[in-house]
Amino acid sequence: GMQSHLQALLSLYKLFCPDQVTITLPGKMKTYFKNSEGPWKAAITAVRQRNQGISPLTQAKFLGTSQPRSRKRKWNAQLVIPASSANTNHLEEVRGKNRLCLRGTKVSFPVEQLQTFPQLLQNIHCLEFPSQMGSVLTSPLLLHYMNCVKDESIYLRLYYWMGQMLQEECTWCVVDNPNEELFKSFLESIYKAECFLQEGFSACEEFLYKTLPLWDGFCCRSEVLRLVSWIPLSNLSDIKSYLYDPLAQLFFTSSIYFKCSVLESLNQLLQNWLNCNVIQVESEFSS
């Protein structure tokens, strides 16, 4: 008999080639295949609205997702270190006694009190990352700590948070996003953190690979090309498909300034790859 996934496949064939499918299919079926035209429709609508200068009636969907999320919260609220969730009386006691945490103790030092590098050194064994991982991007001391600890869970937390924020706030996938300047600032914060850590974020790499085919080469140009320079060295076939090919289409149809910007970004990408490779070789040699 007819199975649900076969009915869904036949309905897809019937949508594009109705003369090839002659059987009757039920009207209501579970959706097995997402609309592949969603990203292109969103990109075309964004370009059309920007060129015509007409205020949109509705926001375009981001890469085929359902409804645009509510913007009631402050966009960049998670880039500020929040107050610790520890007991307030305990925090006052720590401030009053000005105690230093020692290895093995369960007393944690509140990150919102972390102001100087000596404080970081004295309390490095009893620090806890804030609940909002986005605040790490704008704190050099926490980036130092992140670089020293090398805890996989920290990178996973930052990966999930950053990936979600980049997906929801991408300005060239949302028609006339009023927060373009804030999104530029967010991308700049990510780039500065990558320069500080001397490595790129995997969430940022995935975001670039996913959205570069939809990018017009104009929106957030300098920020995007800076992030491109920190893409980790990976499979060359993936680099060609997801990075070089989308940039090549823009390269041959854009101005001299854009061409020079792309070449500068790729040159910096090569330098970063060489530096990372030298560090890895020296580390293996010394061990």
N, C-alpha and C positions, 0 to 999 in steps of 0.2 A: 504493500500500500504506500500511499504518499507520506513522506516524512517531512517534518517542518523545515529542516535545513535544505532539502531538495526543492520544496515549494518556494523558499526564499530565493534560491538560485534561479529557478525557472521564472519567477516574477521579475528578477533583474534582467534576464534575457528578453522577456516580453516587453519590458520598458524600452529597450533600445532596438529590438527587432521584433515587433509584434507579429509579423507575418510568419515567423519561425516557430512560434509557440501557439498551438491551436487549442489546447485544452483549457478548461475553465479553472481558474484559481480562486481560492477564497479571498474575499475583500480585505479582511483583517488578519494580518500575520505579524509575528514577531520580527523586528528589524534585525537582520544579521549583517547588513553591509551599510556602512556609513556613506554619506554623500561625498564622493571624491572631489566634487567641484566646489566644496565649501571654501577652502583656502583661496582659490582663484577668484571666486565671487567677492570675497571680503577684500582682496587686494584691488580688484578692479573698481569696486565701489569706493574704496578709500581714495584712489587716484582721481576718480571722476568728481567726487565731492570737493577735493582739494583744488582741482583745476577750475571748476565752475564757481567755487566760492559760495555754494548753497549750503545752508545749515541742514544737516541730516535729520530726517524724521525719526530715525532709530539708529542705534549703534550696530555696526556689523559684528558678526560673531567672530570670535577668535579661533581660527583653525577648525571651524565646524562645531564648536561647543554650543551648548543650548542657549542660555540666557546670560547677558552681561551681569556681573555681580554688582551688588549695591556698593556705592562709594560713600557710605555714611561715615566710615572711620577715616581718620587722618591718614593720608597715603603713606607718608614716611615715618609713621609713629614708631615702627619697629627698628629704626636705625638709632634710637636713643636708648642708652642702658637703663632698664627699668629698675625700680626699687626692689630689693631682695624680698623674697617671700618668707624669710625667716622671722622669728618672733621679734617684735619691736623692742621689748624690754631687754632681750638678749643683745640686740644691736647697740642699745645705749650702754649696756655694761661693757661691751667690747670697746666702744669709743672712750668710755671713762677710764678704763684700766690700761688702754693702749697696749694690749697684750700681743705678743708675736706668736703665731701658730707654729708648732713644731711637727715634724713628721710623725705620723701615727695618731695624732689627736683628731677628734671628731669635730672640733670647732672650726667653722669655715669663715673666711674673710669675705665680707660683702664686696662685690665687684664695683658697686657704685662709689665706694670709698677709695678705690684704687686710682691714685693720682700721679705717682712718681715711679720711676724704675726701681729705686731702692725698696719701695713697698712691694713691688712685684717679686724681687729677689727674696725678701724676708718671708713672704707669705705664699711662695710658689707651690708649696705642698698642701695648702689648705684652701685654694681658690676653687670656686665653682662657676661654670659658665652661666650667664643669665638665661632665663627662660625664653627670651626673644633673641634668637641667634643672629638676627640682622644687625644688632647693635655691635657685634664683633667687628664688622666691616669698618666702622669709623673710630675704633679704639686701637691705636698702635700697641698699647700695653697688652691687650687681650690677643692681638695678632702675634706678639712675641710669645705669649703663653701658649697659643695654639700651635705655633711652630715648634715649641719645645716638647709639648706633651705628646703629639702624634697619636691622638686617640681617634680610632676609626669612627666611633659614635659621634664625635664632634663634627667630622666631615660629612657624615650622613645627615645629621640635623641641618647643617648649613646647605647641603645639597637639595634636600626636599623643600626647605623654605625658599631658597633662591630660585629654584626651578618654577615654583608656583608663582612667585612675584613677577618673574620675567614673563611668564605666559599671560598673566592677567593684565599687565601694564604695557605690553608692547604697542607702541604708538602707531606703527605702520600696519597693524592688523585691526585697529579700532578707528572708525571714522571720526575725524576731527577730535581726537582725544585732547581735552583741555589741559591735561597734566603733562604735556610734552617736556617742559622745562624740568619738572620733577623727575621724569623718567631719565632725562639726560644726566641729572645729578646722581641718580641711582646707578646708572651705568658707569659714571665717573668714579663713584665710590668702590664699585667692584674692581675697576681697573687699578685703582690705587692700592687696593688690598692685594691684588695679584702681583703688582710690582714689589710690594713689601715682602710677600711670601716667596717671590721668585718662582711662582708656578701658577698655572691657570686652574680655574674651577671647572669641574666636569659638568655641572649644571649649566654654566655659561657656554661651554662647548656645545652641548646638546641644543641649547637655545639658538645659537648661531647656525648650526647645521639645519635646524628646523625652519628658521625664518628667513635666511638669506635668499632662498628662491623667491620670496615675496617682497623683498626689500627693494625700494626704488633708487637706492644710492644717494638719496638726499636727506631723508629723515635721520637725525642723530649720526651724521656721517663720521665725524671725527671719533665719537665715542665707540661706534661699532668697529671701525678699523683698528682702534687701539685694542679692543678686546680680541680681534682676530690675531693680533701679534702674540697672544698668550695661549693659543690653542696647543694642547699637549701633542707631542710627537706620537702618532699612531699609524694605523694601516694606511699606506699610500693610496690605495684604491678608494678608501673612504674620504681621504683628503681631497682627491681629485673630484669625486662625485659631489660632495657636500660643500666644498669650499671653493676650489678653483673654477669649476664650471659655472656656478652662479655669479662669481665675481667677473669671469670672462665675458659673460653676456652684457654686464654693465660696463665693463672696461672698454669694449669696442664701440659703444654707443654714447659715451660720455665725454666730458671736456678734458682738456689737458691736465687741469688741476686735479680732477678725480683720478686720472691715470697715474699721476705722480703720487697721490695719496695712497693708492693701492700698492704701488711698487715699494713705497716707504714702509707700509705695514708688513708686506711679505718679507722685506729685507730684515725688519726687526724680528719677525717670526723666526727666520733662519738663525739670527744671532741668539735668540732665546733657546732654540733647539740645541745649538752648538754649546752654549754655556751649561745647559742641563746635562748634556752628554759628557762634557768634560768633568763635571762634578761627580757623575755616576762612575766614570772610569777611575777617577782618583780615589773614590771611596772603595771600590772593589780592589784596587791595587794595594791600598793601605791595609785592608782587612786580610 
